[in-house]
Amino acid sequence: MDYRRLEKIKQILQQRQPDLTLITDNVNNFRNLSAIIRSCEAVGMMEVHLVNNQQEQLYLINKVTAGAERWLTQTRHSSIVTGINHLKKRGFTIYATHLSDRTLDYRKMDYTKPTAFVVGSEKKGISEEALENADYHISIPMMGMTQSLNVSVATAIILFEAQRQREEKGSYQQLRISQEIYEKTIFEWAYPEAALAYKANKKPYPPLTDTGEINRDYKSSRASS
C-alpha cells in the first residue's frame, strides 16, 4: 500500500457527509445517472439511493463513472415511496427538484441539516408519489427562454450549493462518521479484494500498520476463540 494513497483515503473519509444523500426517481439515461453519481461523490456523500434502475444500466454506469461508484454505497429501493420513507425514518428532510406552485428557490434552503435530494427522469420528471411525499419542492431560477436544465446539470448545481453551505459551517473540517465505519471503510477502499475475502469467510478485518500494510500477525478475539 502506497502511504500517500492511504493518507488520501483518510483525508477523503474525514470529509464524508453521512447526512447528505440523493435518491433517483427512475433516472434511466445511464450517462445522466453516471454524471449524477460522480457529483454525489465529489461533494462527499457516503451513499446514494436508486429506484427502479435496470441491472444492465448499472453495469454501463460502472464503465463511465470514473470509478466514483467504488466510493459510494448504492442502495436500491423497489419504489420511490419506499426510498423516501426509508430516509425520513433516518431523519432526512426530502427536497424534490421540481417547478410547482409550492416551489422555493434552492438557494434559500438549509442543507446543513440531514438532507436528501430527489431527482427525476429525463422525460417525465419526478413522479407524483415523490412530489407528494417530499417535504419541499425546489428549483433553480432561470433568466432565459429555456426553463429546464439537463437533470445531471441541475443536480450538480444544487449539490454544490449544499457543499458551499456545509463548508461555511465547517462540516468538512470534522470527522462525521463513526470511528468503526471510518476504520472499516479505510480497509475496504485500500484492500477491496482482501475485504471481499474476509467477508466471504465471515472474519473481521485485521488492523493496518502505520504504513498502511495489513497486519498479518493480528489475531482477533473472534478468530482465536
JOJOMO-V83621 format. One record per residue. N is the residue number from 0. RES is the residue in one letter. PSI is psi in radians with two decimals (NA if undefined). NEAR is the number of other C-alpha atoms within 12 Angstrom. Layout:
N:RES:PSI:NEAR ; N:RES:PSI:NEAR
This chain:
0:M:2.19:21 ; 1:D:2.18:14 ; 2:Y:-0.67:16 ; 3:R:-0.62:14 ; 4:R:-0.71:18 ; 5:L:-0.76:27 ; 6:E:-0.63:19 ; 7:K:-0.75:18 ; 8:I:-0.78:27 ; 9:K:-0.74:27 ; 10:Q:-0.78:19 ; 11:I:-0.79:30 ; 12:L:-0.56:37 ; 13:Q:-0.22:28 ; 14:Q:-0.01:30 ; 15:R:2.53:36 ; 16:Q:1.62:40 ; 17:P:-0.29:36 ; 18:D:0.46:32 ; 19:L:2.13:43 ; 20:T:-3.12:50 ; 21:L:2.56:51 ; 22:I:2.28:48 ; 23:T:2.40:48 ; 24:D:1.43:41 ; 25:N:0.83:34 ; 26:V:1.85:38 ; 27:N:-0.26:31 ; 28:N:1.97:26 ; 29:F:-0.47:29 ; 30:R:-0.75:26 ; 31:N:-0.75:32 ; 32:L:-0.70:45 ; 33:S:-0.65:36 ; 34:A:-0.67:30 ; 35:I:-0.77:47 ; 36:I:-0.70:46 ; 37:R:-0.74:33 ; 38:S:-0.68:36 ; 39:C:-0.77:42 ; 40:E:-0.64:37 ; 41:A:-0.51:29 ; 42:V:0.08:40 ; 43:G:0.40:39 ; 44:M:2.68:42 ; 45:M:-0.50:34 ; 46:E:2.72:32 ; 47:V:2.76:42 ; 48:H:2.28:40 ; 49:L:2.39:40 ; 50:V:2.15:34 ; 51:N:0.66:26 ; 52:N:2.35:30 ; 53:Q:2.57:20 ; 54:Q:-0.68:15 ; 55:E:-0.55:14 ; 56:Q:-0.71:22 ; 57:L:-0.59:27 ; 58:Y:-0.75:17 ; 59:L:-0.64:22 ; 60:I:-0.79:30 ; 61:N:-0.33:25 ; 62:K:-0.33:19 ; 63:V:0.15:21 ; 64:T:0.20:27 ; 65:A:0.56:20 ; 66:G:0.02:19 ; 67:A:-0.56:30 ; 68:E:-0.36:33 ; 69:R:-0.44:24 ; 70:W:0.12:32 ; 71:L:2.38:35 ; 72:T:2.25:24 ; 73:Q:2.00:27 ; 74:T:2.21:24 ; 75:R:2.45:26 ; 76:H:2.62:24 ; 77:S:-0.42:20 ; 78:S:2.80:23 ; 79:I:-0.60:36 ; 80:V:-0.73:28 ; 81:T:-0.76:23 ; 82:G:-0.78:35 ; 83:I:-0.79:40 ; 84:N:-0.64:26 ; 85:H:-0.75:23 ; 86:L:-0.64:34 ; 87:K:-0.68:23 ; 88:K:-0.41:13 ; 89:R:0.07:18 ; 90:G:0.22:19 ; 91:F:2.48:29 ; 92:T:2.33:31 ; 93:I:2.15:40 ; 94:Y:2.08:45 ; 95:A:2.23:43 ; 96:T:1.80:45 ; 97:H:2.51:37 ; 98:L:2.00:25 ; 99:S:-3.11:18 ; 100:D:-0.16:12 ; 101:R:0.21:18 ; 102:T:2.44:23 ; 103:L:2.68:22 ; 104:D:2.19:24 ; 105:Y:-0.41:30 ; 106:R:-0.21:21 ; 107:K:-0.02:18 ; 108:M:2.78:25 ; 109:D:1.88:27 ; 110:Y:0.23:34 ; 111:T:-0.24:27 ; 112:K:2.97:22 ; 113:P:2.05:27 ; 114:T:2.35:37 ; 115:A:2.24:44 ; 116:F:2.46:48 ; 117:V:2.21:50 ; 118:V:2.51:49 ; 119:G:3.13:40 ; 120:S:2.85:31 ; 121:E:-0.67:25 ; 122:K:-0.77:17 ; 123:K:-0.22:15 ; 124:G:-2.74:26 ; 125:I:2.43:34 ; 126:S:2.76:27 ; 127:E:-0.64:17 ; 128:E:-0.72:20 ; 129:A:-0.74:34 ; 130:L:-0.68:31 ; 131:E:-0.56:22 ; 132:N:-0.15:25 ; 133:A:2.61:34 ; 134:D:-0.65:27 ; 135:Y:2.64:32 ; 136:H:2.33:31 ; 137:I:2.72:33 ; 138:S:2.87:32 ; 139:I:2.08:32 ; 140:P:2.40:23 ; 141:M:2.51:14 ; 142:M:-0.01:8 ; 143:G:-3.02:8 ; 144:M:-0.60:8 ; 145:T:2.25:10 ; 146:Q:0.35:14 ; 147:S:2.69:22 ; 148:L:2.76:26 ; 149:N:2.44:26 ; 150:V:-0.64:38 ; 151:S:-0.60:31 ; 152:V:-0.84:24 ; 153:A:-0.72:32 ; 154:T:-0.79:43 ; 155:A:-0.74:31 ; 156:I:-0.82:25 ; 157:I:-0.71:40 ; 158:L:-0.66:39 ; 159:F:-0.33:26 ; 160:E:-0.71:25 ; 161:A:-0.71:40 ; 162:Q:-0.76:34 ; 163:R:-0.81:21 ; 164:Q:-0.73:25 ; 165:R:-0.57:29 ; 166:E:-0.75:21 ; 167:E:-0.58:15 ; 168:K:-0.28:16 ; 169:G:0.31:16 ; 170:S:-0.41:28 ; 171:Y:-0.02:28 ; 172:Q:0.13:17 ; 173:Q:2.62:18 ; 174:L:2.12:23 ; 175:R:-0.19:26 ; 176:I:2.80:26 ; 177:S:2.73:16 ; 178:Q:-0.63:14 ; 179:E:-0.82:15 ; 180:I:-0.66:21 ; 181:Y:-0.90:25 ; 182:E:-0.68:25 ; 183:K:-0.76:26 ; 184:T:-0.63:31 ; 185:I:-0.82:33 ; 186:F:-0.77:33 ; 187:E:-0.63:32 ; 188:W:-0.64:32 ; 189:A:-0.65:33 ; 190:Y:1.20:27 ; 191:P:-0.68:19 ; 192:E:-0.74:14 ; 193:A:-0.66:21 ; 194:A:-0.72:24 ; 195:L:-0.68:18 ; 196:A:-0.76:15 ; 197:Y:-0.69:19 ; 198:K:-0.76:17 ; 199:A:-0.60:12 ; 200:N:0.07:12 ; 201:K:0.76:12 ; 202:K:2.54:18 ; 203:P:2.68:25 ; 204:Y:2.44:35 ; 205:P:2.75:28 ; 206:P:2.85:26 ; 207:L:2.64:24 ; 208:T:3.04:16 ; 209:D:-0.44:14 ; 210:T:0.07:16 ; 211:G:0.12:26 ; 212:E:2.69:22 ; 213:I:2.27:23 ; 214:N:1.65:16 ; 215:R:-0.34:14 ; 216:D:-0.09:12 ; 217:Y:2.35:17 ; 218:K:2.03:16 ; 219:S:2.84:15 ; 220:S:-0.57:11 ; 221:R:-0.71:12 ; 222:A:-0.55:15 ; 223:S:-0.18:9 ; 224:S:NA:6
